[in-house]
């Protein structure tokens, strides 16, 4: 798939996750795409499943925003370095609201099918590999 087309789709995806737009979710994410997240013990499917991750984040950070800082596209995949920001104004993983601001970078890899829809999202989860054995996460 053309790199510029993939990058354009990711800009739409950025709009989708920042607005929780269901129409864009259905347009951009394959129905059979499965996503794994700490928010659910079972995989989530399709655009609506992906948006449930967004809603989970918004339950703890109502103003959460993802801003693409860097994007690299190749074949059927795109790597994105996101700047994630928000205010901890709701309960999150059992932690009561603190009012603290978060600003962090996260890295995701997105895979596309031949129809140009996202089929998989793999997050760089290295920190969980450190925190989980130490009992510092709930997942």
Backbone bond lengths (Angstrom), bond angles and torsions (degrees), N, CA, C in turn:
res aa  C-N    CA-C-N  psi(-1)  N-CA   C-N-CA  omega(-1)  CA-C   N-CA-C  phi
1 X - - - 1.452 - - 1.530 108.52 -
2 X 1.308 117.31 144.53 1.462 123.59 -178.66 1.535 110.53 -61.09
3 X 1.316 116.51 132.90 1.465 122.17 -178.02 1.525 112.66 -59.11
4 X 1.331 116.79 -39.52 1.463 119.82 -179.45 1.521 111.68 -67.59
5 X 1.335 116.17 -36.55 1.469 120.10 177.15 1.525 109.54 -64.43
6 X 1.332 116.74 -43.85 1.467 120.33 178.53 1.524 111.15 -60.53
7 X 1.310 116.96 -43.17 1.466 120.55 179.89 1.527 111.60 -65.76
8 X 1.329 116.96 -37.53 1.469 120.58 176.40 1.526 110.25 -63.47
9 X 1.324 116.13 -41.03 1.468 119.76 178.13 1.529 110.62 -63.14
10 X 1.321 116.59 -38.27 1.460 119.64 179.62 1.527 111.56 -69.16
11 X 1.318 118.60 -32.03 1.464 120.01 174.99 1.534 109.62 -65.46
12 X 1.343 116.34 -39.04 1.473 119.56 175.03 1.525 110.48 -65.30
13 X 1.345 115.61 -38.13 1.458 120.86 178.55 1.530 109.92 -62.04
14 X 1.327 116.65 -40.53 1.465 120.86 176.88 1.531 110.29 -58.51
15 X 1.318 116.81 -44.19 1.466 120.67 175.75 1.521 110.48 -61.38
16 X 1.333 116.26 -43.02 1.468 120.88 -179.22 1.521 111.81 -58.09
17 X 1.349 117.50 -47.95 1.461 118.50 -175.97 1.530 112.07 -74.72
18 X 1.314 117.50 -25.63 1.465 119.40 179.59 1.521 113.05 -83.91
19 X 1.324 117.28 -15.99 1.467 120.84 179.58 1.524 112.59 -117.07
20 X 1.349 116.63 -8.53 1.469 122.30 -175.87 1.531 110.88 57.54
21 X 1.308 116.37 40.45 1.464 123.63 -177.13 1.534 110.74 -76.67
22 X 1.330 116.09 109.48 1.466 121.27 -177.67 1.523 112.76 -66.26
23 X 1.316 117.98 -35.82 1.464 120.39 179.09 1.528 110.16 -64.09
24 X 1.324 117.19 -43.72 1.460 120.12 176.81 1.522 111.02 -65.16
25 X 1.326 117.03 -37.85 1.470 120.37 178.59 1.523 110.60 -59.74
26 X 1.315 116.79 -43.18 1.472 120.83 179.35 1.528 111.02 -68.70
27 X 1.322 116.35 -33.87 1.467 120.66 179.22 1.525 112.31 -71.40
28 X 1.324 117.62 -36.88 1.463 121.89 -169.94 1.524 115.42 -98.45
29 X 1.334 117.72 -22.09 1.460 120.72 -173.09 1.525 109.58 -116.41
30 X 1.331 116.22 129.19 1.466 121.30 178.69 1.530 109.89 -63.56
31 X 1.332 116.09 142.67 1.467 121.31 -179.00 1.523 112.50 -59.00
32 X 1.334 116.70 -34.48 1.465 119.91 -176.91 1.529 113.56 -93.02
33 X 1.329 117.60 6.54 1.469 120.98 177.87 1.521 108.91 -67.32
34 X 1.326 115.87 132.98 1.465 119.51 178.48 1.520 109.57 -112.40
35 X 1.322 115.31 142.06 1.456 122.44 -177.96 1.519 109.01 -129.23
36 X 1.308 115.52 137.08 1.455 121.54 177.56 1.517 107.96 -109.63
37 X 1.326 115.94 136.84 1.448 121.04 -175.31 1.522 110.65 -152.54
38 X 1.318 117.08 153.06 1.465 119.70 174.15 1.525 112.79 -62.13
39 X 1.333 117.22 -15.61 1.464 121.38 -178.44 1.517 112.60 -75.71
40 X 1.336 118.35 -14.13 1.458 120.74 -175.25 1.530 110.21 -145.62
41 X 1.334 116.81 135.84 1.462 119.23 178.13 1.533 112.84 -74.32
42 X 1.325 116.77 -14.02 1.458 121.60 179.04 1.525 108.91 -122.12
43 X 1.336 117.27 159.27 1.469 118.32 179.95 1.520 111.70 -62.87
44 X 1.318 115.15 152.39 1.461 122.92 174.90 1.521 106.64 -107.29
45 X 1.330 117.17 146.66 1.465 120.49 -173.27 1.521 112.57 -121.60
46 X 1.340 114.20 143.27 1.456 121.94 171.87 1.519 113.60 69.37
47 X 1.321 113.49 -173.17 1.456 120.45 -178.66 1.511 113.56 -63.03
48 X 1.324 116.25 -40.19 1.467 119.92 -179.57 1.527 109.55 -67.95
49 X 1.328 116.81 -38.17 1.460 120.00 175.41 1.514 111.26 -61.62
50 X 1.336 115.85 -42.14 1.460 119.36 178.79 1.522 110.58 -63.10
51 X 1.321 115.89 -41.75 1.467 118.57 179.73 1.525 112.00 -65.14
52 X 1.320 118.38 -24.32 1.465 119.00 177.33 1.532 110.16 -64.52
53 X 1.333 117.11 -29.46 1.463 120.89 174.84 1.532 108.93 -66.65
54 X 1.320 116.01 -43.17 1.468 121.13 178.08 1.527 109.57 -60.11
55 X 1.335 117.18 -45.66 1.468 120.83 -179.16 1.534 110.92 -64.46
56 X 1.334 116.47 -36.91 1.464 120.80 177.00 1.528 109.89 -61.49
57 X 1.327 117.03 -45.81 1.459 120.12 177.98 1.527 111.17 -62.76
58 X 1.343 116.16 -40.69 1.472 119.88 -179.51 1.530 112.10 -66.81
59 X 1.337 117.89 -23.40 1.465 119.28 178.55 1.528 110.96 -66.13
60 X 1.314 117.63 -26.16 1.457 121.15 177.90 1.522 113.73 -103.55
61 X 1.336 115.05 -23.99 1.464 121.93 -176.55 1.528 107.49 -138.57
62 X 1.329 116.73 84.97 1.467 120.01 -170.62 1.526 113.08 -61.81
63 X 1.322 117.04 -23.88 1.462 120.66 -178.71 1.531 112.52 -104.08
64 X 1.329 117.23 19.74 1.467 120.96 -176.19 1.529 111.11 -56.61
65 X 1.318 115.21 138.32 1.464 121.84 178.02 1.519 108.98 -139.22
66 X 1.320 114.86 142.90 1.454 122.81 174.00 1.528 106.69 -113.58
67 X 1.314 116.68 126.52 1.461 121.17 178.74 1.518 108.62 -125.36
68 X 1.329 115.43 118.84 1.458 120.85 -179.65 1.524 109.31 -66.21
69 X 1.326 115.50 122.35 1.454 121.60 179.74 1.521 111.42 -98.23
70 X 1.320 115.03 -30.90 1.456 120.61 -176.05 1.520 108.23 -156.32
71 X 1.338 116.10 142.71 1.451 121.69 -177.30 1.520 109.50 -141.59
72 X 1.325 116.16 135.18 1.458 121.53 174.69 1.521 106.85 -129.98
73 X 1.328 116.51 127.75 1.464 121.71 -178.97 1.518 110.30 -117.14
74 X 1.337 115.38 143.20 1.457 121.25 178.83 1.524 108.48 -158.36
75 X 1.312 117.03 130.67 1.470 122.52 179.67 1.523 110.47 52.76
76 X 1.326 116.49 -110.37 1.464 120.44 -176.36 1.530 111.34 -113.99
77 X 1.322 118.11 23.75 1.458 119.42 -177.80 1.532 111.40 -138.51
78 X 1.333 113.23 156.00 1.462 121.20 178.01 1.527 107.55 -135.70
79 X 1.321 116.37 132.67 1.462 122.48 172.11 1.518 107.25 -101.78
80 X 1.331 116.32 132.99 1.462 120.89 -179.37 1.530 109.20 -129.31
81 X 1.317 115.12 131.20 1.467 120.95 170.02 1.516 105.89 -99.91
82 X 1.323 114.99 114.42 1.459 122.08 -177.06 1.523 110.50 -99.27
83 X 1.320 116.44 147.54 1.456 122.43 164.11 1.527 105.10 -100.49
84 X 1.301 116.21 117.82 1.461 123.31 -179.29 1.519 107.38 -104.39
85 X 1.331 116.38 126.53 1.461 119.85 179.72 1.523 110.00 -139.14
86 X 1.302 115.09 155.92 1.462 120.50 178.62 1.515 110.65 171.94
87 X 1.332 114.96 179.36 1.456 122.85 179.90 1.519 108.48 -118.75
88 X 1.321 117.26 128.75 1.469 121.96 -179.89 1.533 108.60 -75.38
89 X 1.343 115.43 86.16 1.462 120.88 -176.09 1.527 113.19 -116.63
90 X 1.326 116.87 11.68 1.461 122.12 175.77 1.519 108.85 -144.85
91 X 1.314 116.73 164.23 1.465 119.44 179.53 1.526 109.72 -63.74
92 X 1.334 116.09 136.73 1.455 121.41 -179.30 1.522 108.09 -141.35
93 X 1.306 116.46 120.59 1.468 123.26 -177.65 1.520 111.40 51.56
94 X 1.320 115.00 38.06 1.460 120.30 178.11 1.517 114.55 82.80
95 X 1.332 117.61 -0.91 1.459 121.08 179.35 1.525 108.53 -93.72
96 X 1.313 115.10 122.29 1.472 120.60 178.84 1.531 110.07 -63.92
97 X 1.342 116.93 154.62 1.463 120.75 -178.54 1.530 112.12 -54.70
98 X 1.329 115.03 135.13 1.469 120.89 179.33 1.522 111.99 -110.02
99 X 1.340 116.66 -16.86 1.457 120.06 -174.82 1.519 113.12 77.69
100 X 1.330 116.94 0.42 1.463 120.30 -178.72 1.518 111.13 -75.00
101 X 1.313 115.34 146.08 1.466 122.36 176.44 1.530 108.32 -87.07
102 X 1.331 115.29 142.70 1.459 120.04 172.87 1.524 108.52 -116.31
103 X 1.288 115.71 143.85 1.465 124.13 173.08 1.518 105.21 -147.75
104 X 1.310 116.21 112.05 1.446 119.81 -178.82 1.516 109.67 -147.70
105 X 1.299 115.99 161.39 1.458 119.42 175.60 1.518 109.21 -103.55
106 X 1.304 115.11 143.62 1.462 122.65 175.14 1.521 107.59 -132.76
107 X 1.318 114.86 154.09 1.468 120.80 -177.41 1.516 108.19 -123.81
108 X 1.328 116.25 131.27 1.458 121.64 177.94 1.520 109.92 -132.41
109 X 1.325 114.92 149.48 1.457 122.79 173.36 1.523 107.33 -116.33
110 X 1.321 117.00 128.09 1.462 123.18 -178.49 1.517 108.88 -114.34
111 X 1.319 115.88 135.48 1.463 122.08 -179.87 1.518 108.70 -115.04
112 X 1.330 116.13 139.75 1.458 123.17 -175.22 1.522 110.49 -117.19
113 X 1.330 115.68 147.01 1.467 120.35 173.65 1.532 109.34 -88.84
114 X 1.320 116.82 -178.32 1.471 121.39 -178.38 1.524 112.80 -66.99
115 X 1.336 117.00 -18.80 1.470 120.89 177.09 1.526 111.83 -85.70
116 X 1.347 116.87 0.60 1.456 120.34 178.85 1.510 114.29 79.82
117 X 1.351 116.56 22.86 1.464 120.38 178.51 1.522 110.09 -109.52
118 X 1.307 115.31 147.88 1.463 121.11 178.92 1.521 109.37 -68.30
119 X 1.327 115.57 130.66 1.469 120.93 178.53 1.516 112.39 -112.86
120 X 1.332 116.71 -16.76 1.448 119.61 -177.38 1.530 109.08 -159.98
121 X 1.311 115.23 148.49 1.461 123.21 177.58 1.523 105.96 -134.91
122 X 1.307 115.96 115.06 1.459 119.55 179.38 1.513 107.67 -111.55
123 X 1.329 115.16 120.37 1.462 120.73 179.91 1.524 109.02 -91.19
124 X 1.314 115.66 146.52 1.460 120.27 174.17 1.524 106.91 -73.35
125 X 1.312 116.43 103.10 1.464 121.93 -170.62 1.524 112.65 -105.54
126 X 1.310 118.33 28.20 1.455 121.60 -176.31 1.515 114.20 -56.05
127 X 1.330 117.42 -39.93 1.455 120.05 -177.92 1.526 111.39 -63.64
128 X 1.337 117.70 -35.14 1.461 120.05 177.65 1.520 110.92 -63.12
129 X 1.322 116.64 -32.65 1.455 120.78 177.46 1.514 112.28 -65.26
130 X 1.307 117.15 -22.92 1.456 121.94 175.89 1.526 110.31 -88.51
131 X 1.332 117.06 -46.76 1.459 121.64 -173.43 1.522 114.04 -72.35
132 X 1.350 117.26 -37.80 1.472 120.78 -174.62 1.528 112.75 -61.77
133 X 1.353 120.21 -50.36 1.467 118.77 179.99 1.528 113.43 -62.33
134 X 1.307 116.25 -22.22 1.456 120.55 179.62 1.528 112.38 -87.47
135 X 1.342 116.16 -1.86 1.453 120.42 179.61 1.522 113.36 74.13
136 X 1.330 116.70 24.02 1.453 120.60 -177.06 1.523 114.40 -97.59
137 X 1.330 117.16 6.62 1.460 121.40 175.36 1.512 108.51 -130.23
138 X 1.310 115.79 162.52 1.460 120.69 178.95 1.525 112.18 -94.07
139 X 1.321 117.85 1.38 1.460 120.74 -179.88 1.517 110.77 -104.34
